[in-house]
Structures are given as C-alpha cells and as structure tokens.
Amino acid sequence: MNQISNQTKFWQSQDADHHLHPFTAHPTLRGRGVRMITGAKGVYLTDSEGHKILDGMAGLWCTQVGYGNEEIVEAATKAMRELSYYNLFFMTSNPYATELAARVAEKTPEGISQVLFACSGSEAVDSAYKLIKYYWNLKGQPQRKQFIARERAYHGSTTIAASLSGLTGMHPQFDLPVPGIHHIGPTPHFYKFGEDMTEEEFTDRCVQALEDKILELGPENVAAFVGEPVMGAGGMMPPPAGYWPRIEAVCRKYGVLLWADEVITGWGRTGEWFGSQYFGITPDVMTMAKGMTSGYQPLSAVALGHDIADAIAKSDDEMVHGFTYSGHPVACAVALKNIEIMERNGLVGEAAKPRIDYFQKQLATLADHPLVGQVRSVGLLGGLELVEDKATKTFFDPSLDVGFKCREHCFNTGLIMRAVGDAMILCPPLVISNDEIDELITKARHALDLTAKQLGRM
C-alpha cells in the first residue's frame, strides 16, 4: 500500500485511534495501517486506493451469492419499509421469521423440525449448548452436562463457543475453557496427523478416541458431541474416509446427542444444503449462520431434531432464552431471498456440480508447485498445505510464518486467500464463474511462486 491517498491516511488514523479489531495484534496493525475496503461487486472487492481484489474467502466463509446482489438489496429495503423491527417476545412473530423457520426445516436433514434464531454463529453455538442442557433437564437426566469437542475445532469466540473450540491459543487470555468441556485428539485430518497409519486405521483411531472419552466420563454423564462436518478455521480439514457415519454410530450407541456445527459448511458450501447431508449423517442439533444470508445481514439459527424440539415445545416451563434481535424481520427477509436465489440459480445440488468440479480440477493443478504438499477440497472449499519437503512430508518451522508470507503476496497481487498456519484456504462465493476460477488459480500460483522465491526455493 504505497503512495496512499490522504483520505486513506485519515481513515487509518481514525481506525488506529478508536477501533479494536477481532483476532488482531493491534501494534502490528496500527504500525502498518489498515486496508480500507470501500466497495464490492460479484466476487470482487475494491479498496480505498482503487485496487480490485478477487475475494477467495467469500468474506468470512459467507457471501454465497456474491456481493451487491440487487434482489437481496430490494428484499431488505422492502422489509425495512414494512417492518423495520419487532421482537419475538410478548407472544408475537413476524411473517419473515415464521416463513424462514419453515424453510430451514425444509432444507435440513430429515427430523429437524424446530428453529431458534440468533445473530451470529457464536450466539447459535452458545444457544445450542444451553438448549442441550435444558433438554437433558427436561428428560430427567440432569447429570448429562459433559460436552465433547475436538482438538483444532473452531466453534466461535463467545465464552462457551471459544471453550468448545479446540484452538488452544484462544483460551489463556480469557481463562478458558469452562468446566465440563473436553477435547479429543487426534484431529481427524489424515494428511497431517495420520503418521504411519493407513487412512482406515486413522479413522479407527479417531472414532475410538470418542468412544474412549465417553466411557471415561461415563455415558450417563455426556450431553453431546459437537463437530464441524469439515473443520474450517482450524485449516480446512476434511475428515478421513468413513469418519462421520461411524461417529454417529458411537453417539447412538451411548445415547449421546450428535451436534453438527454447520456455520461454515451450511447453505451450499459443500454442494449440498448442509455438510451433514454431504457426509450422510442425521444430527440431533445443528448450528448455522454465515451463508444463510450470504453475509448481507447478521443471522444465525439453532435447528433441533424432533425429540429435543418436542421436549422443549411441550414443556409448560417458560424457555428463558432468546435475544433482542432473534428473528429480526429484515435479516429473515434477506435469508428468504438468499435461499430463493440459490435455488433458482442452481447453486446447490446437481446444478452446482459442474462449477464445483471445475474449481476442484483447477485447484488440483497447484499440486505440482514445489511448496504444495497437499491439495484438498470439499465442494467449494479448498486447502493447500505448504510444506518444506513434499517427498518426506516435512513441515516448515512455524517461526518462518510461511503461510502469512503467502497470504501477503496474495493480497498484494489481488487475491484474498486465508492462511491458517501454513495451510492456505479458499472459499470463493458460490457464484464464481469458470473464468474467475481461472483467475483465482493464476493469482494463487503467482503468490506461491513469490513465496518460494522469498524462501529461496525457486
């Protein structure tokens, strides 16, 4: 960002003086100055200096239909004019929230019947945690309060969501995790953690880890197991073959609720409406957000299977949980229009397969790069594992910050590709065209070349 304008400098100064950013070391950010994003259309962003950037991360895993969709703008405008806001308290509802709840139940796996709305993925996760405890209390099993999650999982940044997350760097600053939350390993990612096992043996080990933890805690004490169908913020790590059906079988064996956190994998990202459908499982609880509105409005939801939903819905107790903006009419109107567009434009299911196949085929061409140890993809999710030695699968010393170096080269050449350690992550809008995929891959290869040169590898 050389020769920046006075306007950009002014914004950078204001930002440094008053704005705390998420997941940021502020002295570093303020020393270099923020990049101001001022516009977006389709799959491209524009910054305050007029640079055009291909957004390979769909915002933050969320802009399914791309930026600047006029139909969504009109849907939001119409809702604002008709009902700018009202709450769901005092025995009231609004048409948008009511219709959206039905649409969510229609798109989720068989058996999901009731929906609670919130604003963020973290709020949905906290809500699910509370509703699961409430369910076991209603069932006369109040001792079931232990939750099992996974190492390197990400479930959000509120107190409970961060506690469930297995990214341990999130814990020390805030004295987390809270009691009653347990993390199991190995992380179910065969390439990085499979050691000298076959993939089948690695799946056995991952599934056995869950059963061992349930038995250690006592099945009668375990409330739920929670997992992302594809681990996202931990490094875009698909599970090993056969993992999810076998995990579901263990949960059913011991009466443990299966909770799928679909905040990233929901709403078309895997090619199905939800990652649970992609992997062939039927969870008891689902949390969702992000792609639900394509990021145009903050909205999330907890969806509950029949047994949990019926226990809560038929209880004479007041359910003392909810939010000021639960089922916000404008956010729900946006979500309804977003789902309609995704259906009509073939962004999910069979109609989406040609685009997904093309993305995965083009992404796979990067496997020949000297820095790329593995290319992995599920739907329109992609990951590149950068390694020091491909033949021996030797990883870089973390102190080299290879992923960060690559990310900076991406940004400087007009592409957003996220770095998680030395894994480079892609999650483009579902509307990305084949020509735009070609541009994305070309820019990614260029950034990899620049990274290799910086490391003295080319």
BADOPA-68667 format. One record per residue (C-alpha): residue number from 1; residue in three letters; z, y, x. Coordinates in nm, 3 decimals, padded with zeros to 5 digits, always signed. Last residue first. Layout:
# BADOPA-68667
  nr rest      c3      c2      c1
 NUM  ALA       Z       Y       X
...
***
This chain:
# BADOPA-68667
  nr rest      c3      c2      c1
 458  MET -00.670 -02.101 +01.289
 457  ARG -00.309 -02.226 +01.317
 456  GLY -00.162 -01.923 +01.498
 455  LEU +00.090 -01.859 +01.224
 454  GLN -00.076 -01.529 +01.127
 453  LYS -00.412 -01.708 +01.140
 452  ALA -00.284 -01.976 +00.901
 451  THR -00.154 -01.711 +00.664
 450  LEU -00.486 -01.525 +00.670
 449  ASP -00.668 -01.850 +00.595
 448  LEU -00.429 -01.929 +00.310
 447  ALA -00.489 -01.582 +00.165
 446  HIS -00.866 -01.636 +00.183
 445  ARG -00.830 -01.976 +00.017
 444  ALA -00.629 -01.821 -00.266
 443  LYS -00.889 -01.546 -00.309
 442  THR -01.170 -01.798 -00.340
 441  ILE -00.963 -02.014 -00.577
 440  LEU -00.886 -01.719 -00.806
 439  GLU -01.247 -01.600 -00.805
 438  ASP -01.367 -01.947 -00.902
 437  ILE -01.106 -01.958 -01.179
 436  GLU -01.234 -01.618 -01.295
 435  ASP -01.587 -01.755 -01.316
 434  ASN -01.459 -02.057 -01.508
 433  SER -01.283 -01.829 -01.754
 432  ILE -00.907 -01.766 -01.782
 431  VAL -00.793 -01.771 -02.145
 430  LEU -00.492 -01.994 -02.076
 429  PRO -00.347 -01.722 -01.856
 428  PRO -00.300 -01.842 -01.498
 427  CYS -00.002 -02.049 -01.378
 426  LEU -00.031 -02.089 -01.002
 425  ILE +00.249 -02.168 -00.758
 424  MET +00.255 -02.172 -00.379
 423  ALA +00.521 -02.408 -00.245
 422  ASP +00.667 -02.299 +00.087
 421  GLY +00.994 -02.175 -00.063
 420  VAL +00.888 -02.093 -00.415
 419  ALA +00.595 -01.857 -00.361
 418  ARG +00.405 -01.710 -00.653
 417  MET +00.031 -01.642 -00.653
 416  ILE -00.077 -01.297 -00.766
 415  LEU -00.424 -01.220 -00.637
 414  GLY -00.593 -00.901 -00.518
 413  THR -00.619 -00.937 -00.140
 412  ASN -00.290 -00.765 -00.061
 411  PHE -00.109 -00.966 -00.326
 410  CYS -00.236 -01.295 -00.186
 409  HIS -00.155 -01.197 +00.174
 408  GLU +00.199 -01.115 +00.062
 407  ARG +00.232 -01.452 -00.113
 406  CYS +00.114 -01.631 +00.199
 405  LYS +00.381 -01.465 +00.412
 404  PHE +00.644 -01.547 +00.150
 403  GLY +00.537 -01.911 +00.150
 402  VAL +00.555 -01.926 +00.528
 401  ASP +00.906 -01.784 +00.541
 400  LEU +00.938 -01.889 +00.908
 399  SER +01.313 -01.943 +00.866
 398  PRO +01.239 -02.235 +00.634
 397  ASP +01.111 -02.441 +00.929
 396  PHE +00.780 -02.575 +00.804
 395  PHE +00.755 -02.921 +00.650
 394  THR +00.630 -03.228 +00.833
 393  LYS +00.418 -03.453 +00.614
 392  THR +00.318 -03.658 +00.922
 391  ALA -00.057 -03.621 +00.867
 390  LYS -00.032 -03.281 +00.696
 389  ASP +00.164 -03.113 +00.973
 388  GLU +00.331 -02.775 +00.926
 387  VAL +00.324 -02.795 +00.549
 386  LEU +00.231 -02.574 +00.254
 385  GLU +00.270 -02.744 -00.083
 384  LEU +00.012 -02.607 -00.326
 383  GLY +00.101 -02.601 -00.696
 382  GLY -00.088 -02.567 -01.022
 381  LEU -00.004 -02.532 -01.389
 380  LEU -00.296 -02.501 -01.629
 379  GLY -00.258 -02.860 -01.747
 378  VAL -00.048 -03.042 -01.490
 377  SER -00.140 -02.981 -01.128
 376  ARG -00.058 -03.081 -00.772
 375  VAL -00.226 -03.006 -00.439
 374  GLN -00.043 -03.149 -00.140
 373  GLY -00.014 -03.086 +00.233
 372  VAL -00.204 -02.759 +00.236
 371  LEU -00.186 -02.568 +00.567
 370  PRO -00.501 -02.715 +00.723
 369  HIS -00.707 -02.649 +00.407
 368  ASP -00.882 -02.961 +00.281
 367  ALA -00.660 -02.982 -00.027
 366  LEU -00.794 -02.644 -00.142
 365  THR -01.078 -02.820 -00.325
 364  ALA -00.815 -02.965 -00.563
 363  LEU -00.773 -02.622 -00.725
 362  GLN -01.139 -02.629 -00.825
 361  LYS -01.104 -02.968 -00.997
 360  GLN -00.774 -02.871 -01.162
 359  PHE -00.916 -02.547 -01.300
 358  TYR -01.234 -02.718 -01.418
 357  ASP -01.042 -02.996 -01.591
 356  ILE -00.816 -02.743 -01.762
 355  ARG -01.113 -02.542 -01.887
 354  PRO -01.291 -02.853 -02.013
 353  LYS -00.968 -02.989 -02.170
 352  ALA -00.883 -02.687 -02.387
 351  ALA -01.089 -02.797 -02.687
 350  GLU -00.915 -03.134 -02.689
 349  GLY -00.567 -02.986 -02.726
 348  VAL -00.466 -02.622 -02.681
 347  LEU -00.657 -02.300 -02.601
 346  GLY -00.928 -02.372 -02.857
 345  ASN -00.991 -02.012 -02.961
 344  ARG -00.881 -02.060 -03.321
 343  GLU -00.562 -02.248 -03.237
 342  MET -00.451 -02.015 -02.957
 341  ILE -00.539 -01.713 -03.169
 340  GLU -00.329 -01.839 -03.463
 339  ILE -00.037 -01.917 -03.232
 338  ASN -00.049 -01.560 -03.092
 337  LYS -00.074 -01.413 -03.442
 336  LEU +00.241 -01.596 -03.551
 335  ALA +00.420 -01.503 -03.228
 334  VAL +00.334 -01.135 -03.273
 333  ALA +00.465 -01.137 -03.630
 332  CYS +00.782 -01.305 -03.502
 331  ALA +00.837 -01.033 -03.242
 330  VAL +00.780 -00.762 -03.502
 329  PRO +01.013 -00.924 -03.757
 328  HIS +01.300 -00.984 -03.513
 327  GLY +01.404 -01.346 -03.577
 326  SER +01.734 -01.310 -03.389
 325  TYR +01.751 -00.945 -03.275
 324  THR +02.117 -00.878 -03.344
 323  PHE +02.201 -01.228 -03.222
 322  GLY +02.340 -01.554 -03.354
 321  HIS +02.649 -01.776 -03.355
 320  VAL +02.942 -01.833 -03.589
 319  MET +02.799 -02.121 -03.788
 318  GLU +03.013 -02.081 -04.102
 317  ASP +03.160 -02.417 -04.183
 316  ASP +03.043 -02.590 -04.502
 315  SER +02.835 -02.823 -04.287
 314  LYS +02.504 -02.940 -04.430
 313  ALA +02.285 -02.725 -04.205
 312  ILE +02.479 -02.817 -03.891
 311  ALA +02.479 -03.193 -03.937
 310  ASP +02.127 -03.182 -04.078
 309  ALA +01.989 -02.996 -03.777
 308  ILE +02.155 -03.232 -03.531
 307  ASP +02.022 -03.542 -03.705
 306  HIS +01.682 -03.397 -03.787
 305  GLY +01.591 -03.270 -03.443
 304  LEU +01.665 -02.913 -03.340
 303  ALA +01.446 -02.629 -03.216
 302  VAL +01.605 -02.349 -03.016
 301  ALA +01.393 -02.037 -03.002
 300  SER +01.276 -01.749 -02.791
 299  LEU +01.130 -01.402 -02.840
 298  PRO +01.068 -01.096 -02.624
 297  GLN +00.741 -00.936 -02.738
 296  TYR +00.391 -00.932 -02.589
 295  GLY +00.485 -01.209 -02.345
 294  SER +00.223 -01.450 -02.476
 293  THR +00.440 -01.458 -02.790
 292  MET +00.548 -01.824 -02.772
 291  GLY +00.417 -01.835 -02.415
 290  LYS +00.755 -01.715 -02.282
 289  ALA +01.021 -01.880 -02.508
 288  MET +01.126 -02.238 -02.582
 287  THR +01.431 -02.464 -02.598
 286  MET +01.403 -02.811 -02.746
 285  VAL +01.675 -03.043 -02.875
 284  ASP +01.665 -03.407 -02.984
 283  PRO +01.366 -03.481 -02.764
 282  THR +01.072 -03.702 -02.860
 281  ILE +00.885 -03.815 -02.550
 280  GLY +00.518 -03.882 -02.476
 279  PHE +00.474 -03.692 -02.149
 278  TYR +00.218 -03.444 -02.287
 277  GLN +00.404 -03.429 -02.618
 276  SER +00.726 -03.330 -02.442
 275  GLY +00.528 -03.073 -02.243
 274  PHE +00.460 -02.884 -02.562
 273  TRP +00.154 -02.762 -02.753
 272  GLU -00.060 -02.994 -02.545
 271  GLY -00.281 -02.874 -02.259
 270  THR +00.018 -02.849 -02.026
 269  ARG +00.066 -02.473 -02.080
 268  GLY -00.015 -02.487 -02.449
 267  TRP +00.291 -02.332 -02.607
 266  GLY +00.575 -02.495 -02.414
 265  THR +00.586 -02.591 -02.045
 264  ILE +00.763 -02.276 -01.925
 263  VAL +01.048 -02.239 -02.178
 262  GLU +01.018 -02.607 -02.269
 261  ASP +01.373 -02.714 -02.182
 260  ALA +01.379 -03.065 -02.324
 259  TRP +01.724 -03.177 -02.439
 258  LEU +01.786 -03.550 -02.485
 257  LEU +02.118 -03.615 -02.658
 256  VAL +02.324 -03.900 -02.514
 255  GLY +02.374 -04.205 -02.738
 254  TYR +02.409 -04.438 -02.438
 253  LYS +02.090 -04.642 -02.474
 252  ARG +01.904 -04.350 -02.630
 251  CYS +01.962 -04.135 -02.320
 250  VAL +01.853 -04.420 -02.093
 249  ALA +01.535 -04.472 -02.298
 248  GLU +01.454 -04.100 -02.281
 247  ILE +01.479 -04.111 -01.903
 246  ARG +01.243 -04.411 -01.903
 245  PRO +00.988 -04.230 -02.118
 244  TRP +01.018 -03.927 -01.885
 243  TYR +00.976 -04.090 -01.545
 242  GLY +00.678 -04.319 -01.591
 241  ALA +00.487 -04.175 -01.295
 240  PRO +00.683 -03.923 -01.089
 239  PRO +00.777 -03.589 -01.243
 238  PRO +00.563 -03.277 -01.193
 237  MET +00.708 -03.020 -00.951
 236  MET +00.607 -02.658 -00.993
 235  GLY +00.849 -02.533 -00.721
 234  GLY +01.202 -02.485 -00.855
 233  ALA +01.070 -02.219 -01.093
 232  GLY +00.875 -02.482 -01.281
 231  MET +01.008 -02.836 -01.306
 230  VAL +00.765 -03.008 -01.540
 229  PRO +00.920 -03.155 -01.857
 228  GLU +01.216 -02.926 -01.784
 227  GLY +01.541 -03.119 -01.808
 226  VAL +01.865 -03.142 -02.002
 225  PHE +02.088 -03.447 -02.052
 224  ALA +02.333 -03.414 -02.337
 223  ALA +02.689 -03.449 -02.467
 222  VAL +02.844 -03.699 -02.227
 221  ASN +03.206 -03.800 -02.291
 220  GLU +03.152 -04.129 -02.478
 219  PRO +02.906 -04.234 -02.210
 218  GLY +03.185 -04.221 -01.948
 217  LEU +03.152 -03.967 -01.668
 216  GLU +03.066 -04.231 -01.407
 215  LEU +02.858 -04.430 -01.657
 214  ILE +02.652 -04.123 -01.747
 213  LYS +02.615 -04.035 -01.378
 212  ASP +02.495 -04.386 -01.291
 211  GLU +02.245 -04.382 -01.578
 210  LEU +02.102 -04.051 -01.462
 209  ALA +02.078 -04.160 -01.098
 208  GLN +01.916 -04.487 -01.209
 207  VAL +01.628 -04.287 -01.358
 206  CYS +01.568 -04.105 -01.030
 205  ARG +01.595 -04.424 -00.822
 204  ASP +01.360 -04.622 -01.045
 203  THR +01.108 -04.335 -01.036
 202  PHE +01.126 -04.346 -00.656
 201  GLU +01.064 -04.719 -00.655
 200  GLU +00.757 -04.670 -00.874
 199  GLU +00.633 -04.391 -00.646
 198  THR +00.666 -04.621 -00.346
 197  MET +00.955 -04.539 -00.119
 196  ASP +00.973 -04.410 +00.239
 195  GLU +01.094 -04.057 +00.152
 194  GLY +01.022 -03.981 -00.215
 193  PHE +01.175 -03.632 -00.196
 192  LYS +00.885 -03.401 -00.121
 191  TYR +00.586 -03.589 -00.256
 190  PHE +00.780 -03.778 -00.525
 189  HIS +00.930 -03.486 -00.714
 188  PRO +01.217 -03.600 -00.936
 187  THR +01.491 -03.403 -00.758
 186  PRO +01.712 -03.674 -00.613
 185  GLY +01.951 -03.599 -00.749
 184  ILE +02.196 -03.528 -01.030
 183  HIS +02.366 -03.208 -01.135
 182  HIS +02.683 -03.193 -01.345
 181  ILE +02.806 -02.930 -01.591
 180  GLY +03.156 -02.967 -01.740
 179  PRO +03.315 -02.680 -01.552
 178  VAL +03.120 -02.354 -01.509
 177  PRO +02.869 -02.343 -01.226
 176  LEU +02.922 -02.082 -01.097
 175  ASP +03.146 -01.827 -00.929
 174  PHE +02.898 -01.541 -00.985
 173  GLN +02.773 -01.469 -00.634
 172  PRO +02.808 -01.837 -00.537
 171  HIS +02.583 -01.991 -00.808
 170  MET +02.220 -01.878 -00.798
 169  GLY +02.164 -02.016 -00.449
 168  THR +02.243 -02.358 -00.591
 167  LEU +01.912 -02.395 -00.770
 166  GLY +02.029 -02.674 -01.000
 165  SER +02.024 -02.461 -01.313
 164  LEU +02.276 -02.569 -01.574
 163  SER +02.521 -02.312 -01.439
 162  ALA +02.249 -02.046 -01.444
 161  ALA +02.180 -02.120 -01.811
 160  ILE +02.552 -02.117 -01.892
 159  THR +02.625 -01.783 -01.728
 158  THR +02.291 -01.618 -01.803
 157  SER +02.014 -01.666 -01.546
 156  GLY +01.776 -01.926 -01.681
 155  HIS +01.715 -02.302 -01.693
 154  TYR +01.584 -02.380 -01.346
 153  ALA +01.616 -02.730 -01.204
 152  ARG +01.649 -02.775 -00.828
 151  GLU +01.907 -03.055 -00.868
 150  ARG +01.912 -03.189 -01.221
 149  ALA +02.114 -03.146 -01.540
 148  ILE +02.393 -03.348 -01.703
 147  PHE +02.624 -03.194 -01.960
 146  GLN +02.982 -03.306 -02.033
 145  LYS +03.139 -03.198 -02.363
 144  ARG +03.149 -03.517 -02.568
 143  GLN +03.527 -03.520 -02.627
 142  PRO +03.477 -03.351 -02.963
 141  GLN +03.333 -03.668 -03.114
 140  GLY +03.397 -03.618 -03.488
 139  LYS +03.031 -03.562 -03.568
 138  LEU +03.095 -03.195 -03.646
 137  ASN +03.248 -03.149 -03.300
 136  TRP +02.948 -03.325 -03.148
 135  TYR +02.714 -03.085 -03.329
 134  TYR +02.912 -02.777 -03.224
 133  LYS +02.889 -02.881 -02.860
 132  ILE +02.512 -02.924 -02.897
 131  LEU +02.490 -02.590 -03.076
 130  LYS +02.671 -02.415 -02.791
 129  TYR +02.444 -02.556 -02.518
 128  ALA +02.137 -02.486 -02.734
 127  SER +02.244 -02.123 -02.773
 126  ASP +02.294 -02.078 -02.398
 125  VAL +01.948 -02.224 -02.341
 124  ALA +01.791 -02.003 -02.607
 123  GLU +01.959 -01.696 -02.459
 122  SER +01.823 -01.789 -02.115
 121  GLY +01.475 -01.829 -02.259
 120  SER +01.496 -01.482 -02.403
 119  CYS +01.517 -01.319 -02.746
 118  ALA +01.682 -01.560 -02.992
 117  PHE +01.562 -01.763 -03.288
 116  LEU +01.722 -02.076 -03.438
 115  VAL +01.483 -02.345 -03.564
 114  GLN +01.520 -02.653 -03.783
 113  SER +01.298 -02.960 -03.831
 112  ILE +01.209 -03.137 -03.509
 111  GLY +01.151 -03.498 -03.609
 110  GLU +00.791 -03.535 -03.494
 109  PRO +00.716 -03.332 -03.181
 108  THR +00.685 -02.953 -03.209
 107  LYS +00.384 -02.777 -03.363
 106  GLU +00.476 -02.796 -03.734
 105  ALA +00.845 -02.717 -03.676
 104  VAL +00.737 -02.408 -03.482
 103  ARG +00.504 -02.306 -03.763
 102  ALA +00.781 -02.343 -04.023
 101  ALA +01.015 -02.126 -03.818
 100  LEU +00.730 -01.875 -03.781
  99  GLU +00.686 -01.844 -04.156
  98  THR +01.056 -01.768 -04.210
  97  ALA +01.075 -01.526 -03.919
  96  TYR +00.766 -01.335 -04.034
  95  PRO +00.860 -01.332 -04.402
  94  ASN +01.202 -01.174 -04.340
  93  SER +01.550 -01.319 -04.387
  92  THR +01.871 -01.224 -04.562
  91  MET +02.209 -01.390 -04.626
  90  PHE +02.405 -01.098 -04.478
  89  PHE +02.270 -01.172 -04.124
  88  LEU +01.905 -01.225 -04.038
  87  ASN +01.859 -00.868 -03.915
  86  TYR +01.606 -00.602 -04.005
  85  TYR +01.354 -00.419 -03.800
  84  SER +01.024 -00.231 -03.808
  83  LEU +00.941 -00.379 -04.145
  82  GLU +00.604 -00.271 -04.287
  81  ARG +00.490 -00.020 -04.024
  80  MET +00.629 -00.220 -03.733
  79  ALA +00.475 -00.537 -03.876
  78  LYS +00.132 -00.376 -03.898
  77  THR +00.158 -00.244 -03.541
  76  ALA +00.266 -00.583 -03.406
  75  ALA -00.024 -00.759 -03.577
  74  GLU -00.264 -00.488 -03.458
  73  VAL -00.153 -00.524 -03.096
  72  ILE -00.184 -00.902 -03.129
  71  GLU -00.538 -00.871 -03.256
  70  GLU -00.618 -00.620 -02.982
  69  ASN -00.539 -00.860 -02.697
  68  GLY -00.445 -00.634 -02.406
  67  TYR -00.336 -00.900 -02.159
  66  GLY -00.410 -01.270 -02.156
  65  VAL -00.387 -01.527 -02.436
  64  GLN -00.119 -01.739 -02.261
  63  THR +00.070 -01.449 -02.103
  62  CYS +00.392 -01.642 -02.027
  61  TRP +00.453 -01.807 -01.690
  60  LEU +00.601 -01.484 -01.550
  59  GLY +00.303 -01.256 -01.594
  58  ALA +00.037 -01.522 -01.632
  57  MET +00.103 -01.634 -01.271
  56  GLY -00.249 -01.611 -01.124
  55  ASP -00.277 -01.248 -01.227
  54  LEU -00.601 -01.127 -01.073
  53  ILE -00.523 -00.785 -00.925
  52  LYS -00.731 -00.467 -00.957
  51  HIS -00.611 -00.182 -00.733
  50  GLY -00.615 +00.163 -00.895
  49  GLU -00.331 +00.312 -00.695
  48  SER -00.090 +00.291 -00.989
  47  ASP -00.152 -00.081 -01.020
  46  THR -00.404 -00.264 -01.238
  45  LEU -00.353 -00.618 -01.369
  44  TYR -00.623 -00.871 -01.451
  43  VAL -00.637 -01.186 -01.664
  42  GLY -00.753 -01.011 -01.982
  41  LYS -00.656 -00.648 -01.949
  40  ALA -00.362 -00.490 -01.770
  39  GLY -00.227 -00.144 -01.685
  38  THR +00.029 +00.051 -01.485
  37  ILE +00.182 -00.195 -01.241
  36  MET +00.383 +00.009 -00.987
  35  ARG +00.429 -00.167 -00.654
  34  VAL +00.784 -00.097 -00.548
  33  GLY +00.872 +00.083 -00.226
  32  ARG +00.901 -00.067 +00.124
  31  GLY +01.260 +00.028 +00.205
  30  ARG +01.363 +00.015 -00.157
  29  LEU +01.257 -00.347 -00.187
  28  THR +01.427 -00.454 +00.135
  27  PRO +01.748 -00.268 +00.052
  26  HIS +01.742 -00.417 -00.301
  25  ALA +01.738 -00.788 -00.223
  24  THR +01.588 -00.890 -00.556
  23  PHE +01.629 -01.161 -00.821
  22  PRO +01.606 -00.911 -01.107
  21  HIS +01.556 -00.541 -01.020
  20  LEU +01.819 -00.266 -01.027
  19  HIS +01.665 +00.073 -01.107
  18  HIS +01.814 +00.418 -01.052
  17  ASP +01.747 +00.578 -00.714
  16  ALA +01.493 +00.328 -00.581
  15  ASP +01.296 +00.336 -00.905
  14  GLN +01.292 +00.715 -00.915
  13  SER +01.170 +00.728 -00.554
  12  GLN +00.901 +00.469 -00.618
  11  TRP +00.787 +00.659 -00.925
  10  PHE +00.755 +00.980 -00.723
   9  LYS +00.571 +00.800 -00.442
   8  THR +00.327 +00.656 -00.697
   7  GLN +00.261 +01.004 -00.837
   6  ASN +00.220 +01.148 -00.486
   5  SER -00.054 +00.896 -00.417
   4  ILE -00.034 +00.611 -00.170
   3  GLN -00.212 +00.625 +00.163
   2  ASN -00.123 +00.264 +00.244
   1  MET +00.000 +00.000 +00.000
***
